[in-house]
Amino acid sequence: MTFTHLFVSGVLAGAAILALSPAAHAQERPAPPNVVYGRCAVEATGWRDNFGECRLTGSENGKVPEGKTLRIDHVSASCAGPVEHQVTILALGTQLKPDEDMGTQIVIPVTRRELVTQGRSIYQASIATRLYAGSETKLEIYMGLEIGFLPTTGASCGVTFHGVLLPR
């Protein structure tokens, strides 16, 4: 056997010993976190400011489960609308308590692309974030259109997100 053969066989034997060793398997992996997915939709109703609700997996009423806090880790968005009526802001809002007047809002930085042949604009975004929603609260999506627009119902946005449920 050459030196290379001895080296390779020694490495393979060492790997086999580690794989069979009880100490190598003694550490248990932590349980995966309680992953939650959400989906929001908002459609222009002829006004500049438009609001829509969000739904969560495992929730019939769209609320964060009692005794839990939702930590949102990633948000993706897609919007479409007439070229002449730009979406100027898209934001996802949360609250830490159900009776709060003020909440937290994250602006989703959508990028605009025009489809010249169809006279439509497409907006897209995908961002990592850290946003919290408290127990028994709902999330809300907000879409603002440019100032001075003529009322239109042709703009809409869809937002998806995922995160984990944490103890309150």
Backbone bond lengths (Angstrom), bond angles and torsions (degrees), N, CA, C in turn:
res aa  C-N    CA-C-N  psi(-1)  N-CA   C-N-CA  omega(-1)  CA-C   N-CA-C  phi
1 M - - - 1.447 - - 1.518 109.58 -
2 T 1.303 114.27 141.66 1.464 118.91 177.73 1.521 108.59 -84.39
3 F 1.320 115.18 170.98 1.461 120.40 178.54 1.528 111.11 -60.82
4 T 1.341 117.30 -39.17 1.463 121.73 -180.00 1.521 110.41 -62.47
5 H 1.353 117.90 -43.32 1.467 121.36 178.87 1.526 110.59 -63.03
6 L 1.336 117.40 -42.14 1.461 120.81 178.79 1.530 110.91 -63.05
7 F 1.334 116.21 -42.91 1.462 120.74 -179.49 1.534 111.20 -62.78
8 V 1.342 116.40 -48.73 1.466 120.88 -178.77 1.515 110.79 -63.54
9 S 1.333 118.04 -44.02 1.465 119.48 -179.60 1.519 110.70 -67.05
10 G 1.329 118.12 -33.23 1.464 121.26 176.67 1.518 111.62 -66.96
11 V 1.324 117.06 -40.91 1.463 121.33 178.27 1.521 110.19 -64.83
12 L 1.331 116.61 -43.64 1.471 120.12 179.73 1.525 111.55 -64.84
13 A 1.324 117.47 -39.84 1.463 121.02 178.96 1.525 109.73 -65.83
14 G 1.341 117.11 -41.45 1.461 120.67 178.36 1.510 111.76 -63.18
15 A 1.318 118.10 -40.40 1.465 122.14 178.56 1.518 110.45 -65.11
16 A 1.334 117.24 -39.08 1.460 120.96 179.19 1.517 110.43 -65.26
17 I 1.323 118.24 -39.78 1.465 121.39 179.64 1.519 109.75 -65.25
18 L 1.339 117.77 -43.54 1.460 120.64 178.30 1.517 111.26 -62.92
19 A 1.316 117.56 -39.45 1.467 121.25 -178.35 1.521 110.99 -66.60
20 L 1.326 117.80 -31.70 1.458 121.01 -178.44 1.519 112.70 -90.22
21 S 1.294 117.88 -13.09 1.454 122.66 -176.16 1.523 111.05 -67.20
22 P 1.363 118.63 130.05 1.466 120.80 178.59 1.529 112.23 -62.71
23 A 1.334 117.07 -31.26 1.457 119.65 -179.23 1.526 111.11 -64.56
24 A 1.313 117.42 -30.16 1.462 120.88 -179.85 1.519 111.74 -67.99
25 H 1.331 117.45 -25.83 1.470 121.87 -178.67 1.519 112.60 -105.89
26 A 1.331 118.28 3.53 1.454 121.77 -174.87 1.524 112.28 -69.69
27 Q 1.313 118.24 -29.81 1.458 120.64 -178.95 1.518 110.03 -81.73
28 E 1.324 115.66 123.91 1.463 120.07 177.44 1.517 109.21 -86.98
29 R 1.294 115.44 142.36 1.456 120.12 176.77 1.529 108.49 -78.14
30 P 1.336 116.80 143.85 1.470 118.17 177.75 1.524 110.56 -66.45
31 A 1.317 114.88 151.15 1.465 120.02 178.24 1.525 109.24 -63.22
32 P 1.330 117.91 143.31 1.464 119.42 179.02 1.522 110.11 -62.39
33 P 1.330 117.45 145.34 1.460 119.76 179.73 1.520 110.84 -66.63
34 N 1.308 115.44 162.85 1.458 122.21 -179.77 1.532 109.00 -77.65
35 V 1.317 116.40 90.41 1.467 121.57 -176.24 1.527 110.05 -75.26
36 V 1.325 115.33 136.68 1.463 122.31 179.77 1.527 108.10 -126.58
37 Y 1.320 115.57 140.30 1.459 121.80 176.55 1.521 108.28 -116.45
38 G 1.309 115.87 149.29 1.456 119.95 179.27 1.512 110.78 -137.84
39 R 1.325 114.39 158.13 1.462 121.44 179.76 1.528 107.45 -141.40
40 C 1.332 115.40 133.71 1.460 121.44 179.66 1.527 108.95 -127.55
41 A 1.319 115.59 151.89 1.463 120.39 176.73 1.517 108.59 -142.03
42 V 1.335 115.10 140.75 1.459 121.06 175.98 1.521 107.49 -141.99
43 E 1.336 114.60 140.21 1.459 120.23 -178.79 1.518 108.85 -132.11
44 A 1.328 116.76 138.26 1.468 120.65 178.40 1.521 109.16 -66.24
45 T 1.321 114.98 133.62 1.464 120.19 -179.01 1.523 111.44 -115.82
46 G 1.323 117.50 26.71 1.448 120.64 179.94 1.518 113.12 92.74
47 W 1.326 117.20 8.93 1.454 122.01 178.74 1.519 109.23 -120.25
48 R 1.319 115.40 165.40 1.465 120.34 177.73 1.527 110.17 -73.21
49 D 1.338 117.35 -42.52 1.468 122.31 -178.21 1.524 109.77 -101.47
50 N 1.321 116.20 128.44 1.462 121.66 -176.60 1.526 109.44 -133.75
51 F 1.326 116.43 137.86 1.458 121.68 -178.03 1.523 110.24 -123.19
52 G 1.319 115.72 150.05 1.457 121.54 176.50 1.518 109.98 -144.46
53 E 1.319 116.20 160.26 1.465 121.01 -179.50 1.512 110.86 -97.93
54 C 1.316 114.37 163.43 1.462 121.96 178.64 1.523 109.48 -117.95
55 R 1.298 115.75 151.44 1.472 123.18 177.15 1.522 109.14 -116.98
56 L 1.315 116.28 145.89 1.463 122.42 178.08 1.519 109.74 -115.36
57 T 1.327 116.23 146.76 1.466 118.82 174.63 1.523 108.71 -64.12
58 G 1.301 115.85 138.98 1.460 120.89 177.53 1.518 114.13 78.96
59 S 1.328 118.47 8.21 1.461 121.67 -179.45 1.522 108.65 -126.68
60 E 1.324 116.35 119.75 1.460 120.35 179.99 1.524 112.20 -75.00
61 N 1.337 116.77 -30.82 1.462 120.24 -176.39 1.529 113.38 -102.44
62 G 1.328 117.88 3.85 1.458 121.46 178.48 1.512 114.78 80.05
63 K 1.341 117.08 2.99 1.459 120.66 -178.28 1.530 111.34 -92.69
64 V 1.338 114.32 153.34 1.462 120.58 172.12 1.530 106.51 -65.49
65 P 1.338 118.77 134.25 1.462 120.44 -177.70 1.532 113.37 -56.90
66 E 1.311 115.23 149.22 1.464 121.78 179.70 1.532 110.40 -59.00
67 G 1.319 116.13 136.22 1.457 121.72 177.98 1.517 114.65 79.51
68 K 1.339 117.43 8.67 1.473 121.48 -179.02 1.520 110.32 -125.04
69 T 1.314 115.39 158.32 1.463 123.42 171.68 1.520 106.80 -120.82
70 L 1.314 116.82 134.15 1.456 121.40 177.91 1.525 108.79 -95.56
71 R 1.333 115.86 124.80 1.460 121.38 173.27 1.520 106.76 -105.74
72 I 1.331 117.38 117.19 1.459 122.76 -179.63 1.524 107.93 -91.49
73 D 1.334 116.02 127.08 1.465 121.56 -175.70 1.525 113.83 -106.84
74 H 1.331 117.68 -24.55 1.468 119.96 -176.57 1.519 109.81 -150.03
75 V 1.341 115.47 140.69 1.460 121.96 179.92 1.530 108.86 -132.11
76 S 1.333 116.79 135.75 1.465 122.76 173.92 1.520 108.09 -126.37
77 A 1.330 116.11 146.25 1.459 119.92 -178.43 1.518 110.66 -140.52
78 S 1.329 114.26 151.54 1.454 121.97 175.01 1.523 107.31 -146.47
79 C 1.323 116.47 127.71 1.469 121.90 179.87 1.521 109.28 -128.78
80 A 1.325 115.51 159.06 1.463 121.38 175.19 1.515 107.66 -145.84
81 G 1.315 115.55 146.57 1.453 119.35 178.16 1.507 111.49 -174.11
82 P 1.337 115.81 172.33 1.459 120.03 178.30 1.524 110.91 -61.90
83 V 1.303 117.85 143.48 1.459 122.28 -179.37 1.531 110.81 -57.10
84 E 1.337 117.21 -37.59 1.465 120.28 -175.49 1.529 114.33 -75.69
85 H 1.338 119.38 -8.50 1.471 122.40 -179.96 1.525 109.09 -123.95
86 Q 1.317 116.43 90.33 1.455 120.71 -174.55 1.532 112.79 -75.53
87 V 1.327 114.85 142.48 1.460 121.25 168.81 1.526 105.23 -79.12
88 T 1.330 116.92 116.63 1.462 120.13 -177.05 1.514 112.95 -97.50
89 I 1.337 117.40 -22.65 1.456 120.16 178.06 1.524 109.62 -151.01
90 L 1.312 114.62 141.59 1.461 122.16 173.49 1.518 105.57 -135.88
91 A 1.318 117.11 126.09 1.459 120.16 -175.28 1.520 110.57 -140.70
92 L 1.328 115.76 148.25 1.457 123.63 176.05 1.522 107.14 -110.25
93 G 1.334 116.76 124.62 1.458 121.50 -176.65 1.513 112.61 -112.56
94 T 1.328 115.69 143.45 1.467 122.53 178.43 1.525 109.45 -135.78
95 Q 1.317 115.24 169.36 1.459 122.75 173.47 1.517 108.20 -135.03
96 L 1.336 116.10 155.48 1.465 119.37 175.51 1.515 111.46 -92.70
97 K 1.348 117.21 -24.33 1.468 122.51 177.41 1.525 108.55 -133.07
98 P 1.339 117.73 145.02 1.470 119.88 -177.11 1.525 114.51 -61.39
99 D 1.319 118.82 -29.40 1.458 121.16 -175.27 1.532 113.65 -97.35
100 E 1.318 117.96 12.86 1.458 121.42 178.48 1.521 111.21 -73.19
101 D 1.330 115.96 138.86 1.458 120.26 173.48 1.523 110.49 -79.92
102 M 1.304 116.43 -36.28 1.462 121.93 -178.98 1.527 109.21 -106.96
103 G 1.289 115.16 145.23 1.453 120.21 177.75 1.509 110.04 -130.58
104 T 1.314 115.02 -164.32 1.452 121.93 177.21 1.515 107.74 -111.26
105 Q 1.305 116.10 142.70 1.461 120.41 -178.09 1.524 108.89 -134.71
106 I 1.330 116.19 137.40 1.460 120.58 174.40 1.521 107.91 -115.98
107 V 1.315 115.57 128.99 1.462 120.88 177.30 1.526 108.15 -81.85
108 I 1.314 116.14 130.72 1.460 122.18 179.63 1.531 107.08 -96.99
109 P 1.326 117.69 112.85 1.476 120.66 -174.37 1.525 112.69 -77.28
110 V 1.320 116.15 86.44 1.465 120.09 -178.30 1.522 110.97 -77.28
111 T 1.325 115.61 142.60 1.459 123.35 176.98 1.525 108.23 -103.34
112 R 1.332 116.64 132.85 1.468 121.71 -175.90 1.527 111.49 -94.91
113 R 1.325 114.29 136.70 1.462 122.15 173.03 1.527 107.52 -133.00
114 E 1.318 117.40 135.28 1.469 120.49 -178.75 1.515 110.99 -99.74
115 L 1.316 114.93 138.83 1.466 122.07 170.81 1.519 106.11 -101.54
116 V 1.302 116.59 92.42 1.460 122.35 -171.13 1.528 111.95 -58.02
117 T 1.317 117.49 -40.54 1.468 119.66 -175.34 1.524 111.98 -69.00
118 Q 1.326 117.56 -25.68 1.459 119.90 -177.63 1.524 113.18 -106.18
119 G 1.342 117.83 -3.54 1.458 120.99 179.94 1.518 113.79 65.54
120 R 1.330 116.93 27.13 1.468 121.85 -178.08 1.523 109.59 -118.68
121 S 1.303 115.89 154.28 1.458 122.02 172.30 1.524 108.14 -113.35
122 I 1.302 115.13 140.81 1.458 122.71 176.21 1.523 106.70 -114.62
123 Y 1.311 116.78 136.14 1.463 122.78 178.30 1.523 107.71 -122.37
124 Q 1.334 116.40 139.52 1.462 119.74 -179.16 1.520 109.79 -141.84
125 A 1.332 115.74 152.64 1.461 121.97 175.40 1.516 109.32 -159.65
126 S 1.321 115.04 152.60 1.456 122.69 174.42 1.515 106.63 -151.44
127 I 1.346 117.00 115.68 1.463 119.91 -175.18 1.527 111.82 -136.91
128 A 1.323 114.97 146.85 1.457 121.52 168.99 1.523 106.71 -85.14
129 T 1.304 117.50 142.32 1.464 121.00 -176.46 1.522 109.92 -150.06
130 R 1.300 116.79 178.42 1.455 123.34 171.71 1.522 105.70 -144.21
131 L 1.326 115.77 96.83 1.457 123.06 -176.04 1.519 107.71 -128.94
132 Y 1.325 117.87 138.63 1.469 121.79 -175.62 1.522 111.31 -116.13
133 A 1.333 115.46 142.77 1.463 123.09 173.97 1.520 107.15 -127.61
134 G 1.328 116.51 131.27 1.456 121.59 -175.51 1.517 113.87 -81.84
135 S 1.305 114.48 170.35 1.456 123.92 179.04 1.525 111.13 -55.85
136 E 1.342 116.04 134.43 1.464 123.28 176.13 1.539 113.90 66.96
137 T 1.338 117.83 19.71 1.461 120.08 178.15 1.522 109.86 -105.74
138 K 1.335 115.36 159.66 1.459 122.14 175.32 1.517 109.09 -109.14
139 L 1.311 115.95 153.27 1.455 121.21 174.49 1.517 108.08 -99.14
140 E 1.329 115.66 151.58 1.460 120.70 -177.74 1.523 109.50 -135.73
141 I 1.317 115.51 143.52 1.458 121.03 177.42 1.529 107.85 -107.34
142 Y 1.320 116.32 141.86 1.455 121.97 -179.79 1.522 109.18 -126.73
143 M 1.333 116.38 132.94 1.458 122.44 176.32 1.527 107.85 -125.69
144 G 1.333 116.05 124.83 1.452 120.91 177.10 1.518 109.86 -111.18
145 L 1.316 116.21 134.27 1.462 121.69 176.55 1.522 108.73 -99.73
146 E 1.323 116.02 162.00 1.471 120.88 -176.79 1.522 111.90 -57.61
147 I 1.316 114.89 151.27 1.460 121.26 177.85 1.527 108.34 -70.31
148 G 1.329 116.38 141.71 1.457 121.17 176.94 1.521 113.59 82.61
149 F 1.324 117.66 17.23 1.461 119.15 179.66 1.527 110.24 -80.13
150 L 1.302 116.57 158.24 1.460 121.19 171.38 1.521 106.79 -85.53
151 P 1.327 119.16 137.47 1.462 119.63 -177.30 1.529 112.40 -52.39
152 T 1.316 114.55 133.29 1.459 120.54 179.75 1.512 109.21 -144.95
153 T 1.291 116.57 152.47 1.459 120.37 174.85 1.522 110.01 -112.33
154 G 1.339 116.58 17.19 1.457 119.79 -173.67 1.506 116.96 -89.25
155 A 1.329 120.01 -1.02 1.463 121.20 -178.52 1.522 110.46 -105.93
156 S 1.333 115.83 141.88 1.460 120.58 177.11 1.522 109.42 -152.94
157 C 1.329 115.70 155.22 1.464 121.86 178.41 1.523 109.67 -136.60
158 G 1.313 114.46 145.65 1.450 122.01 172.03 1.522 108.37 -123.33
159 V 1.310 116.61 136.32 1.463 122.23 -179.24 1.515 108.34 -128.48
160 T 1.307 116.29 135.63 1.463 121.26 172.48 1.523 107.68 -122.22
161 F 1.314 115.55 152.82 1.457 119.91 178.60 1.523 109.66 -151.53
162 H 1.322 115.39 163.10 1.456 119.42 171.76 1.519 109.27 -143.03
163 G 1.314 113.86 155.30 1.445 121.15 -179.63 1.518 109.79 -167.67
164 V 1.314 117.18 -160.51 1.461 121.93 -179.07 1.515 110.15 -131.51
165 L 1.346 115.44 151.05 1.456 121.55 173.75 1.521 107.97 -90.00
166 L 1.314 115.22 129.62 1.466 121.89 -179.61 1.525 108.29 -116.47
167 P 1.345 117.64 156.47 1.458 118.61 173.19 1.528 109.66 -62.66
168 R 1.288 117.11 146.84 1.467 120.71 -177.53 1.474 112.92 -68.18
